[in-house]
Amino acid sequence: SSGGVPVLFLHGFGGESQHWAPLRRELGGVAAVAVDLPGHGANAGTPLDVPASALDADLADLAAALGGPGGGGVARHSLRAPAAPPPALAAPHPGRGLLLLTTGFPSRGPPGLPGPLGRGRVDQTSRAGAPRPPADTAALHLVSQGFRRMRPTGPETAVWGIGVGETDIGDLGRVGVPVLAIVAGKDIVTSPRKGRALAAALAGAELVVLPDAGHYVHLEEPALVAGHMRGFIARLPLAPATSS
């Protein structure tokens, strides 16, 4: 979409840029840009185990380029959403805000994931079941499709720099922008407890708990999520003007 504050939308593990389409349609005053992360969607041909430092550098460049002189924001969902915030969002920064949706602290890869990935057999049934029943058929299709199109990786390889049992999600103290953390009260992928812990770890983060929502609330109830995001974006301070 065009016009308004630019926001870069990044999906979680097993997702695709198309996961953001329902929410983007609901948002007004936002120039939404969604990209596929390595090993997912249109980037399924890229290995999942891209070094975290390289991925962060690329995302930081992209966020800075989209932000322009007024600054932009980043919206992230699920696994790795809070990990190693791009330098564009660390003080001093050109960015304006960070929106975290159904993610938590600490950010760990599911213990049973590397083995099935190495064999190219991700358990689509359990992960596609994360939408709360009765799930919208279009939402269920998007979630299932994301896992089907993923490129398998080795059984011992970390995904985007996060290994099984990993507890280090980056230097959260470097985040120098306003943060909105949206927690789903019935999230079976990332627990509400972890979502609250993440909000507490980020200085001054605004916490919103959606009591009856599940992990894919942005697919199932995009209008509800858009309302909170729209209000947060509208309250963001203007970024300092840049000198030529």
Protein Blocks (a to p, Z undefined) as FASTA:
>chain_A
ZZhjdddddddehiafklmmmmmmmpghiacdddddehiajllmpcfklcfklmmmmmmm
mmmmmnomnopadddehehklgopafklpccdfbfbdcdehiaddddddfklmmmmmnop
acfklmmmmpccdddfklmmmmmmmmmmpccddfkbceehiaehiabebjfklpccdcdd
dddfkbckbgfklmmmmmmmpghiacdddfkbcfklmmmmmmlmmmmmmmmmmmpccddd
ddZZ
